[in-house]
């Protein structure tokens, strides 16, 4: 995994890049991974490596580059809800950087988690080839926000108190809009079921929010995401 700088309209931001390695020769399809509210920590780096190992040129930009999480998190969430602003511009710049690289096919997908899952939905109509929101916040005026979206593969937990009924609502909206999609709401799990976030005895807030990793549901979600992305990010896809 290598560190690099992404040139964005408001100045460069930090990012990490992972290549698929020698098993698959380039060019590769690209994937932008959008981190959760915790930032680019070990879990997101492990996810970046996992996506690359499946055969994708994977770029994870740090949306907190301009001041750190404490200073940036409120602004980034505000821009998520507004569906515009520096964070959106930064992610589009990350997509453009990947697409322009000679070792990329030019087709780029986006995968996001929690806050990043919300961005994955916001970005779905913005020239990505496929979008994979993991328990992403649904945009306001959902039909208008997702009109013209790329294919979407979404994964939600039924026991997620922060996103109650979000999966079925997203599925219904994408059906109305005639957007190809695969949205599953997994029973028995809550928020962040695909993130390895330490939820200790003292971390009461995370436990109340229903956060917790679930290997079985996580592996099934990744199986679906990779099958969906393989179908939509191959060089022959239209």
Backbone as CSV, one residue per row, in Angstrom:
resi,resn,N_x,N_y,N_z,CA_x,CA_y,CA_z,C_x,C_y,C_z
1,UNK,0.851,-1.185,0.000,0.000,0.000,0.000,0.888,1.237,0.000
2,UNK,0.573,2.164,-0.877,1.401,3.367,-0.995,0.570,4.612,-0.717
3,UNK,1.221,5.633,-0.157,0.577,6.914,0.089,0.768,7.802,-1.130
4,UNK,-0.252,8.575,-1.440,-0.132,9.533,-2.539,-1.014,10.734,-2.263
5,UNK,-0.928,11.718,-3.119,-1.706,12.942,-2.996,-2.680,13.025,-4.165
6,UNK,-3.917,13.339,-3.855,-4.949,13.490,-4.878,-5.165,14.977,-5.138
7,UNK,-4.911,15.455,-6.362,-5.174,16.874,-6.664,-6.675,17.129,-6.730
8,UNK,-7.159,17.989,-5.849,-8.587,18.289,-5.773,-8.793,19.796,-5.937
9,UNK,-10.004,20.228,-6.245,-10.245,21.643,-6.500,-9.820,22.571,-5.357
10,UNK,-9.973,22.128,-4.101,-9.595,22.967,-2.962,-8.215,22.631,-2.415
11,UNK,-7.404,21.973,-3.230,-6.064,21.609,-2.798,-5.925,20.113,-2.612
12,UNK,-4.714,19.615,-2.625,-4.492,18.174,-2.568,-4.918,17.558,-1.240
13,UNK,-5.341,16.297,-1.306,-5.668,15.546,-0.094,-4.864,14.251,-0.093
14,UNK,-4.677,13.697,1.091,-3.944,12.449,1.239,-4.820,11.270,0.840
15,UNK,-4.170,10.202,0.412,-4.885,8.974,0.054,-3.919,7.803,0.131
16,UNK,-4.483,6.601,0.173,-3.672,5.385,0.069,-4.145,4.602,-1.148
17,UNK,-3.188,4.001,-1.831,-3.450,3.256,-3.062,-2.939,1.835,-2.904
18,UNK,-3.763,0.887,-3.333,-3.347,-0.514,-3.328,-3.605,-1.105,-4.697
19,UNK,-2.618,-1.833,-5.224,-2.758,-2.489,-6.529,-3.063,-3.960,-6.322
20,UNK,-3.626,-4.614,-7.335,-3.935,-6.039,-7.189,-2.708,-6.943,-7.108
21,UNK,-1.537,-6.443,-7.464,-0.345,-7.285,-7.418,-0.107,-8.009,-8.726
22,UNK,0.689,-9.045,-8.652,1.148,-9.712,-9.876,0.174,-10.761,-10.401
23,UNK,-0.817,-11.139,-9.602,-1.704,-12.235,-10.017,-2.516,-11.861,-11.256
24,UNK,-2.906,-10.595,-11.365,-3.698,-10.129,-12.498,-2.964,-8.962,-13.147
25,UNK,-2.661,-9.074,-14.439,-1.929,-7.978,-15.093,-2.827,-6.767,-15.305
26,UNK,-2.253,-5.557,-15.294,-3.037,-4.357,-15.598,-3.371,-4.316,-17.085
27,UNK,-4.325,-3.460,-17.455,-5.031,-2.501,-16.599,-6.153,-3.156,-15.799
28,UNK,-6.450,-2.537,-14.651,-7.485,-3.039,-13.756,-8.625,-2.024,-13.661
29,UNK,-9.844,-2.498,-13.391,-10.896,-1.543,-13.013,-10.508,-0.862,-11.705
30,UNK,-11.053,0.319,-11.474,-10.733,1.067,-10.257,-11.879,1.063,-9.269
31,UNK,-11.545,1.221,-8.007,-12.547,1.372,-6.946,-12.082,2.454,-5.985
32,UNK,-12.969,3.396,-5.696,-12.743,4.386,-4.641,-13.435,3.877,-3.381
33,UNK,-12.680,3.735,-2.298,-13.246,3.348,-1.008,-13.430,4.609,-0.171
34,UNK,-14.633,4.795,0.372,-14.937,5.978,1.183,-15.049,5.546,2.643
35,UNK,-14.194,6.122,3.470,-14.135,5.703,4.865,-15.356,6.147,5.659
36,UNK,-15.510,5.549,6.829,-16.576,5.923,7.751,-16.157,7.139,8.570
37,UNK,-16.930,7.472,9.585,-16.656,8.674,10.374,-15.353,8.573,11.162
38,UNK,-14.830,7.362,11.325,-13.595,7.177,12.086,-12.352,7.521,11.269
39,UNK,-12.480,7.626,9.971,-11.334,7.986,9.136,-10.605,6.778,8.567
40,UNK,-9.401,7.020,8.061,-8.623,5.966,7.404,-7.762,5.269,8.471
41,UNK,-8.395,4.368,9.197,-7.698,3.590,10.214,-7.385,2.193,9.720
42,UNK,-7.046,1.308,10.658,-6.644,-0.048,10.286,-7.744,-0.787,9.540
43,UNK,-8.999,-0.655,10.003,-10.098,-1.383,9.372,-10.269,-0.965,7.915
44,UNK,-10.254,0.331,7.652,-10.435,0.807,6.274,-9.231,0.426,5.415
45,UNK,-8.048,0.451,5.989,-6.871,0.008,5.238,-6.963,-1.482,4.895
46,UNK,-7.446,-2.279,5.829,-7.629,-3.708,5.546,-8.657,-3.907,4.440
47,UNK,-9.728,-3.106,4.462,-10.737,-3.193,3.405,-10.148,-2.788,2.065
48,UNK,-9.325,-1.750,2.057,-8.656,-1.326,0.819,-7.829,-2.474,0.244
49,UNK,-7.098,-3.163,1.096,-6.288,-4.302,0.644,-7.167,-5.432,0.137
50,UNK,-8.294,-5.662,0.803,-9.188,-6.739,0.383,-9.764,-6.473,-1.005
51,UNK,-10.188,-5.243,-1.241,-10.754,-4.896,-2.549,-9.688,-5.035,-3.631
52,UNK,-8.481,-4.574,-3.350,-7.393,-4.694,-4.332,-7.061,-6.146,-4.619
53,UNK,-7.076,-6.976,-3.592,-6.743,-8.388,-3.772,-7.744,-9.088,-4.685
54,UNK,-8.945,-8.534,-4.788,-9.943,-9.129,-5.677,-9.722,-8.730,-7.130
55,UNK,-8.800,-7.795,-7.379,-8.481,-7.443,-8.751,-8.780,-6.016,-9.144
56,UNK,-8.933,-5.122,-8.155,-9.256,-3.729,-8.439,-8.138,-2.802,-7.989
57,UNK,-7.850,-1.809,-8.802,-6.944,-0.737,-8.414,-7.719,0.134,-7.424
58,UNK,-7.290,0.167,-6.174,-8.134,0.690,-5.099,-7.515,1.914,-4.455
59,UNK,-8.295,2.988,-4.409,-7.831,4.259,-3.857,-8.761,4.681,-2.725
60,UNK,-8.180,4.993,-1.572,-8.949,5.446,-0.415,-8.484,6.836,-0.012
61,UNK,-9.241,7.870,-0.360,-8.858,9.234,0.011,-9.224,9.526,1.464
62,UNK,-8.458,10.410,2.087,-8.707,10.829,3.465,-9.484,12.144,3.441
63,UNK,-10.775,12.073,3.750,-11.624,13.264,3.718,-11.333,14.214,4.869
64,UNK,-10.482,13.782,5.809,-10.095,14.632,6.926,-8.695,15.216,6.736
65,UNK,-8.207,15.225,5.524,-6.837,15.683,5.263,-6.608,17.135,5.683
66,UNK,-7.632,17.949,5.590,-7.459,19.375,5.856,-7.813,19.719,7.309
67,UNK,-7.101,19.117,8.250,-7.316,19.498,9.641,-7.588,18.369,10.595
68,UNK,-7.730,17.133,10.108,-7.970,16.015,11.002,-9.443,15.785,11.281
69,UNK,-9.732,14.627,11.921,-11.124,14.239,12.139,-11.871,15.231,13.020
70,UNK,-11.270,15.651,14.114,-11.970,16.516,15.063,-12.444,17.813,14.405
71,UNK,-11.645,18.348,13.530,-11.987,19.616,12.891,-12.871,19.433,11.665
72,UNK,-12.803,18.260,11.025,-13.431,18.101,9.707,-14.735,17.313,9.716
73,UNK,-14.986,16.505,10.757,-16.091,15.560,10.676,-17.438,16.254,10.502
74,UNK,-17.675,17.357,11.204,-18.954,18.051,11.081,-19.135,18.604,9.671
75,UNK,-18.077,19.214,9.145,-18.151,19.758,7.789,-18.425,18.664,6.776
76,UNK,-17.745,17.521,6.905,-17.907,16.439,5.932,-19.332,15.893,5.987
77,UNK,-19.890,15.732,7.183,-21.279,15.273,7.283,-22.230,16.307,6.682
78,UNK,-21.973,17.565,6.912,-22.818,18.611,6.342,-22.813,18.535,4.810
79,UNK,-21.660,18.296,4.241,-21.558,18.194,2.782,-22.204,16.913,2.270
80,UNK,-22.182,15.849,3.086,-22.900,14.632,2.719,-24.392,14.911,2.601
81,UNK,-24.955,15.573,3.616,-26.393,15.849,3.590,-26.768,16.827,2.474
82,UNK,-25.847,17.746,2.159,-26.109,18.715,1.092,-25.862,18.127,-0.297
83,UNK,-25.151,17.003,-0.348,-24.774,16.328,-1.596,-23.866,17.186,-2.466
84,UNK,-23.118,18.078,-1.835,-22.175,18.923,-2.556,-21.178,19.517,-1.573
85,UNK,-20.076,20.036,-2.116,-19.058,20.623,-1.259,-17.710,19.967,-1.460
86,UNK,-16.759,20.307,-0.598,-15.389,19.839,-0.788,-15.264,18.335,-0.747
87,UNK,-15.985,17.684,0.162,-15.857,16.228,0.275,-16.305,15.544,-1.015
88,UNK,-17.400,15.993,-1.587,-17.864,15.422,-2.857,-16.840,15.698,-3.960
89,UNK,-16.329,16.917,-4.009,-15.313,17.253,-5.006,-14.051,16.404,-4.825
90,UNK,-13.675,16.163,-3.566,-12.492,15.342,-3.301,-12.681,13.923,-3.823
91,UNK,-13.867,13.363,-3.616,-14.125,11.992,-4.058,-14.195,11.897,-5.579
92,UNK,-14.740,12.911,-6.220,-14.749,12.924,-7.684,-13.326,13.071,-8.227
93,UNK,-12.499,13.838,-7.527,-11.099,13.958,-7.934,-10.381,12.617,-7.796
94,UNK,-10.714,11.866,-6.753,-10.121,10.539,-6.582,-10.539,9.611,-7.729
95,UNK,-11.809,9.679,-8.098,-12.266,8.892,-9.245,-11.512,9.271,-10.506
96,UNK,-11.359,10.564,-10.757,-10.689,11.025,-11.969,-9.225,10.600,-11.993
97,UNK,-8.583,10.644,-10.822,-7.184,10.215,-10.759,-7.057,8.742,-11.139
98,UNK,-7.936,7.907,-10.586,-7.898,6.484,-10.936,-8.156,6.267,-12.420
99,UNK,-9.222,6.872,-12.929,-9.633,6.637,-14.313,-8.559,7.048,-15.305
100,UNK,-7.748,8.036,-14.957,-6.727,8.545,-15.882,-5.428,7.756,-15.837
101,UNK,-5.268,6.903,-14.849,-4.022,6.150,-14.728,-3.901,5.107,-15.838
102,UNK,-2.704,4.896,-16.378,-2.537,3.907,-17.446,-2.786,2.473,-16.985
103,UNK,-2.708,2.224,-15.663,-2.959,0.868,-15.180,-4.413,0.667,-14.766
104,UNK,-5.296,1.618,-15.143,-6.733,1.495,-14.879,-7.481,1.411,-16.202
105,UNK,-8.546,0.613,-16.223,-9.355,0.478,-17.436,-10.175,1.725,-17.720
106,UNK,-10.314,2.587,-16.725,-11.155,3.771,-16.870,-12.523,3.607,-16.242
107,UNK,-12.887,2.384,-15.890,-14.160,2.138,-15.216,-13.911,2.087,-13.717
108,UNK,-14.684,2.869,-12.978,-14.435,3.030,-11.545,-15.729,2.861,-10.769
109,UNK,-15.668,2.056,-9.716,-16.779,1.901,-8.793,-16.475,2.595,-7.478
110,UNK,-17.476,2.633,-6.601,-17.292,3.264,-5.293,-17.918,2.377,-4.224
111,UNK,-17.192,2.204,-3.126,-17.660,1.439,-1.973,-17.521,2.334,-0.749
112,UNK,-18.564,2.413,0.077,-18.487,3.251,1.262,-19.154,2.615,2.463
113,UNK,-18.729,3.051,3.648,-19.190,2.468,4.903,-19.730,3.560,5.821
114,UNK,-20.967,3.369,6.300,-21.600,4.321,7.215,-21.618,5.708,6.543
115,UNK,-20.903,6.678,7.072,-20.808,7.977,6.404,-20.380,7.789,4.957
116,UNK,-19.401,6.952,4.731,-18.928,6.676,3.377,-19.971,5.997,2.521
117,UNK,-20.852,5.184,3.152,-21.948,4.579,2.399,-22.925,5.621,1.908
118,UNK,-23.142,6.666,2.728,-23.970,7.776,2.272,-23.365,8.462,1.068
119,UNK,-22.047,8.659,1.110,-21.377,9.261,-0.053,-21.453,8.344,-1.271
120,UNK,-21.386,7.038,-1.060,-21.485,6.109,-2.193,-22.822,6.277,-2.912
121,UNK,-23.885,6.572,-2.155,-25.182,6.825,-2.781,-25.213,8.186,-3.474
122,UNK,-24.663,9.201,-2.814,-24.605,10.537,-3.418,-23.839,10.508,-4.735
123,UNK,-22.795,9.679,-4.798,-21.947,9.621,-5.987,-22.498,8.722,-7.084
124,UNK,-23.514,7.930,-6.778,-24.015,6.953,-7.753,-24.444,7.581,-9.085
125,UNK,-25.019,8.790,-9.110,-25.360,9.390,-10.402,-24.216,10.178,-11.043
126,UNK,-23.012,10.107,-10.487,-21.919,10.983,-10.923,-20.807,10.209,-11.634
127,UNK,-21.190,9.475,-12.656,-20.234,8.834,-13.568,-19.377,7.751,-12.925
128,UNK,-19.934,7.049,-11.953,-19.324,5.808,-11.488,-20.005,4.642,-12.193
129,UNK,-19.294,3.515,-12.292,-19.849,2.356,-12.988,-20.689,1.480,-12.074
130,UNK,-20.461,1.548,-10.764,-21.242,0.788,-9.793,-20.985,1.381,-8.418
131,UNK,-21.966,1.235,-7.532,-21.872,1.790,-6.187,-22.269,0.736,-5.161
132,UNK,-21.500,0.657,-4.065,-21.782,-0.323,-3.015,-21.836,0.371,-1.659
133,UNK,-23.014,0.867,-1.267,-23.145,1.443,0.067,-23.343,0.360,1.120
134,UNK,-22.480,0.366,2.142,-22.710,-0.454,3.318,-23.347,0.451,4.361
135,UNK,-24.608,0.149,4.742,-25.376,0.911,5.730,-25.154,2.419,5.587
136,UNK,-25.413,2.889,4.372,-25.256,4.311,4.083,-26.527,5.097,4.347
137,UNK,-26.373,6.290,4.880,-27.500,7.208,5.095,-28.191,7.501,3.762
138,UNK,-29.507,7.388,3.730,-30.242,7.684,2.501,-30.304,9.191,2.292
139,UNK,-30.123,9.642,1.053,-30.197,11.077,0.788,-31.624,11.591,0.902
140,UNK,-31.742,12.853,1.278,-33.056,13.485,1.267,-33.557,13.574,-0.167
141,UNK,-34.887,13.623,-0.322,-35.481,13.653,-1.675,-34.851,12.543,-2.499
142,UNK,-35.013,11.321,-2.020,-34.233,10.197,-2.523,-34.406,9.971,-4.016
143,UNK,-35.612,10.137,-4.538,-35.808,9.909,-5.968,-35.019,10.916,-6.799
144,UNK,-35.050,12.170,-6.406,-34.284,13.182,-7.128,-32.785,12.924,-6.981
145,UNK,-32.352,12.536,-5.787,-30.923,12.335,-5.526,-30.355,11.165,-6.307
146,UNK,-31.160,10.132,-6.547,-30.657,8.918,-7.181,-31.086,8.776,-8.643
147,UNK,-31.743,9.775,-9.161,-32.144,9.701,-10.569,-30.886,9.640,-11.452
148,UNK,-30.851,8.681,-12.362,-29.689,8.513,-13.222,-28.529,7.796,-12.565
149,UNK,-28.789,7.113,-11.448,-27.721,6.434,-10.718,-27.187,5.232,-11.478
150,UNK,-25.943,4.915,-11.218,-25.343,3.685,-11.725,-25.932,2.499,-10.960
151,UNK,-25.666,1.268,-11.371,-26.131,0.107,-10.605,-25.637,0.151,-9.158
152,UNK,-26.496,-0.273,-8.230,-26.222,-0.164,-6.796,-26.373,-1.522,-6.124
153,UNK,-25.382,-1.901,-5.326,-25.477,-3.092,-4.489,-25.342,-2.642,-3.034
154,UNK,-26.445,-2.717,-2.288,-26.479,-2.156,-0.946,-26.630,-3.221,0.125
155,UNK,-26.057,-2.964,1.286,-26.100,-3.923,2.391,-26.429,-3.183,3.686
156,UNK,-27.483,-3.647,4.371,-27.976,-2.998,5.584,-28.268,-4.048,6.650
157,UNK,-28.317,-3.612,7.901,-28.668,-4.490,9.006,-30.062,-4.172,9.519
158,UNK,-30.867,-5.186,9.720,-32.249,-4.973,10.154,-32.321,-4.390,11.561
159,UNK,-31.289,-4.653,12.364,-31.296,-4.177,13.754,-30.543,-2.851,13.920
160,UNK,-30.396,-2.123,12.838,-29.682,-0.850,12.868,-30.646,0.256,13.287
161,UNK,-30.533,0.770,14.529,-31.489,1.785,14.977,-31.282,3.142,14.327
162,UNK,-30.094,3.365,13.735,-29.820,4.657,13.111,-30.372,4.747,11.695
163,UNK,-30.611,3.585,11.078,-31.073,3.565,9.684,-32.281,2.641,9.566
164,UNK,-33.258,2.903,10.410,-34.429,2.043,10.455,-35.137,1.997,9.097
165,UNK,-35.281,0.773,8.560,-35.991,0.532,7.297,-35.293,1.138,6.086
166,UNK,-34.010,1.514,6.226,-33.305,2.162,5.112,-33.148,1.229,3.926
167,UNK,-32.842,-0.042,4.174,-32.664,-0.978,3.069,-33.905,-1.114,2.211
168,UNK,-35.065,-1.421,2.808,-36.291,-1.501,2.002,-36.637,-0.192,1.299
169,UNK,-36.378,0.936,1.954,-36.662,2.228,1.318,-35.751,2.450,0.109
170,UNK,-34.493,2.082,0.237,-33.578,2.221,-0.891,-33.979,1.290,-2.022
171,UNK,-34.331,0.061,-1.678,-34.757,-0.905,-2.691,-35.979,-0.381,-3.453
172,UNK,-36.936,0.185,-2.730,-38.148,0.700,-3.369,-37.831,1.879,-4.276
173,UNK,-36.944,2.771,-3.818,-36.602,3.944,-4.633,-35.893,3.533,-5.918
174,UNK,-34.955,2.613,-5.822,-34.222,2.173,-7.008,-35.139,1.425,-7.972
175,UNK,-36.121,0.708,-7.428,-37.107,0.039,-8.285,-37.934,1.077,-9.036
176,UNK,-38.386,2.100,-8.323,-39.169,3.168,-8.979,-38.372,3.840,-10.086
177,UNK,-37.071,4.008,-9.851,-36.218,4.727,-10.800,-35.663,3.821,-11.891
178,UNK,-35.999,2.541,-11.826,-35.526,1.567,-12.810,-33.999,1.513,-12.851
179,UNK,-33.378,1.558,-11.662,-31.923,1.420,-11.534,-31.622,-0.025,-11.158
180,UNK,-30.727,-0.647,-11.875,-30.350,-2.019,-11.535,-29.768,-2.038,-10.125
181,UNK,-30.218,-2.997,-9.322,-29.760,-2.992,-7.939,-29.903,-4.352,-7.281
182,UNK,-29.177,-4.488,-6.192,-29.250,-5.655,-5.312,-29.091,-5.118,-3.900
183,UNK,-30.200,-4.959,-3.194,-30.176,-4.417,-1.833,-30.676,-5.485,-0.876
184,UNK,-29.856,-5.821,0.099,-30.210,-6.835,1.086,-30.165,-6.223,2.480
185,UNK,-31.201,-6.494,3.263,-31.226,-6.123,4.675,-31.063,-7.404,5.480
186,UNK,-29.949,-7.513,6.180,-29.614,-8.751,6.879,-30.257,-8.795,8.259
187,UNK,-30.952,-9.886,8.569,-31.541,-10.022,9.907,-30.461,-10.302,10.952
188,UNK,-30.735,-9.884,12.167,-29.865,-10.234,13.281,-28.621,-9.387,13.442
189,UNK,-28.418,-8.383,12.568,-27.235,-7.531,12.689,-27.657,-6.073,12.621
190,UNK,-26.775,-5.203,13.148,-27.052,-3.778,13.153,-26.051,-3.009,12.317
191,UNK,-25.699,-1.847,12.792,-24.797,-0.965,12.056,-23.369,-1.510,12.089
192,UNK,-22.638,-1.239,11.021,-21.200,-1.579,10.941,-20.920,-3.068,11.064
193,UNK,-21.847,-3.911,10.588,-21.625,-5.348,10.714,-20.483,-5.853,9.841
194,UNK,-20.032,-5.052,8.877,-18.910,-5.461,8.020,-17.621,-4.736,8.378
195,UNK,-17.634,-3.981,9.463,-16.427,-3.275,9.917,-15.924,-3.891,11.214
196,UNK,-14.626,-4.110,11.276,-14.030,-4.684,12.488,-13.692,-3.556,13.464
197,UNK,-14.729,-3.009,14.080,-14.568,-1.937,15.057,-14.628,-2.553,16.447
198,UNK,-13.662,-2.253,17.279,-13.634,-2.799,18.629,-14.771,-2.197,19.449
199,UNK,-15.660,-3.052,19.924,-16.780,-2.608,20.751,-16.611,-3.246,22.129
200,UNK,-15.884,-2.583,23.010,-15.605,-3.121,24.331,-16.731,-2.850,25.310
201,UNK,-16.554,-3.355,26.538,-17.588,-3.183,27.563,-17.840,-1.712,27.861
202,UNK,-16.781,-0.911,27.778,-16.936,0.499,28.103,-17.492,1.329,26.969
203,UNK,-17.598,0.733,25.796,-18.047,1.502,24.637,-19.562,1.399,24.516
204,UNK,-20.262,1.968,25.501,-21.709,1.821,25.589,-22.423,2.402,24.384
205,UNK,-21.946,3.544,23.890,-22.613,4.212,22.778,-22.651,3.315,21.548
206,UNK,-21.524,2.662,21.231,-21.490,1.798,20.060,-22.424,0.610,20.231
207,UNK,-22.485,0.058,21.434,-23.361,-1.087,21.657,-24.828,-0.683,21.543
208,UNK,-25.181,0.487,22.078,-26.560,0.969,21.959,-26.919,1.200,20.493
209,UNK,-25.950,1.668,19.714,-26.188,1.934,18.291,-26.241,0.657,17.457
210,UNK,-26.079,-0.482,18.102,-26.182,-1.751,17.391,-24.969,-2.085,16.567
211,UNK,-23.828,-1.471,16.866,-22.625,-1.721,16.084,-21.969,-3.026,16.508
212,UNK,-21.440,-3.741,15.558,-20.729,-4.977,15.861,-20.489,-5.786,14.611
213,UNK,-19.284,-6.328,14.499,-18.897,-7.112,13.321,-19.591,-8.470,13.343
214,UNK,-20.034,-8.913,12.194,-20.630,-10.241,12.046,-19.997,-10.900,10.821
215,UNK,-19.197,-11.921,11.048,-18.434,-12.518,9.960,-19.318,-13.140,8.890
216,UNK,-20.345,-13.870,9.301,-21.194,-14.547,8.313,-21.890,-13.549,7.399
217,UNK,-22.520,-12.545,7.979,-23.241,-11.564,7.161,-22.260,-10.709,6.357
218,UNK,-21.111,-10.393,6.970,-20.110,-9.602,6.256,-19.599,-10.346,5.027
219,UNK,-19.284,-11.617,5.194,-18.759,-12.381,4.059,-19.790,-12.509,2.952
220,UNK,-21.059,-12.670,3.317,-22.093,-12.754,2.284,-22.230,-11.420,1.555
221,UNK,-22.150,-10.319,2.296,-22.240,-9.006,1.654,-21.078,-8.800,0.684
222,UNK,-19.866,-9.166,1.096,-18.713,-9.027,0.201,-18.850,-9.925,-1.026
223,UNK,-19.395,-11.116,-0.845,-19.613,-11.997,-2.005,-20.521,-11.315,-3.019
224,UNK,-21.593,-10.709,-2.534,-22.525,-10.022,-3.419,-21.873,-8.808,-4.086
225,UNK,-21.132,-8.027,-3.292,-20.486,-6.834,-3.846,-19.505,-7.206,-4.943
226,UNK,-18.670,-8.196,-4.703,-17.676,-8.560,-5.712,-18.335,-9.146,-6.962
227,UNK,-19.378,-9.943,-6.802,-20.083,-10.469,-7.979,-20.705,-9.331,-8.787
228,UNK,-21.285,-8.377,-8.097,-21.927,-7.233,-8.751,-20.891,-6.364,-9.452
229,UNK,-19.786,-6.077,-8.764,-18.739,-5.265,-9.367,-18.061,-5.983,-10.525
230,UNK,-17.847,-7.272,-10.402,-17.259,-8.022,-11.516,-18.127,-7.904,-12.765
231,UNK,-19.429,-7.886,-12.569,-20.341,-7.788,-13.710,-20.358,-6.396,-14.332
232,UNK,-20.139,-5.348,-13.525,-20.320,-3.985,-14.010,-19.026,-3.217,-14.241
233,UNK,-17.922,-3.715,-13.734,-16.663,-2.979,-13.900,-15.694,-3.607,-14.897
234,UNK,-16.087,-4.732,-15.474,-15.210,-5.335,-16.476,-15.105,-4.396,-17.671
235,UNK,-14.002,-4.497,-18.396,-13.732,-3.557,-19.498,-14.778,-3.636,-20.589
236,UNK,-15.484,-4.760,-20.664,-16.487,-4.894,-21.713,-17.854,-4.411,-21.324
237,UNK,-18.044,-4.003,-20.044,-19.354,-3.575,-19.582,-19.744,-2.249,-20.215
238,UNK,-21.012,-2.070,-20.386,-21.542,-0.814,-20.931,-22.482,-0.175,-19.918
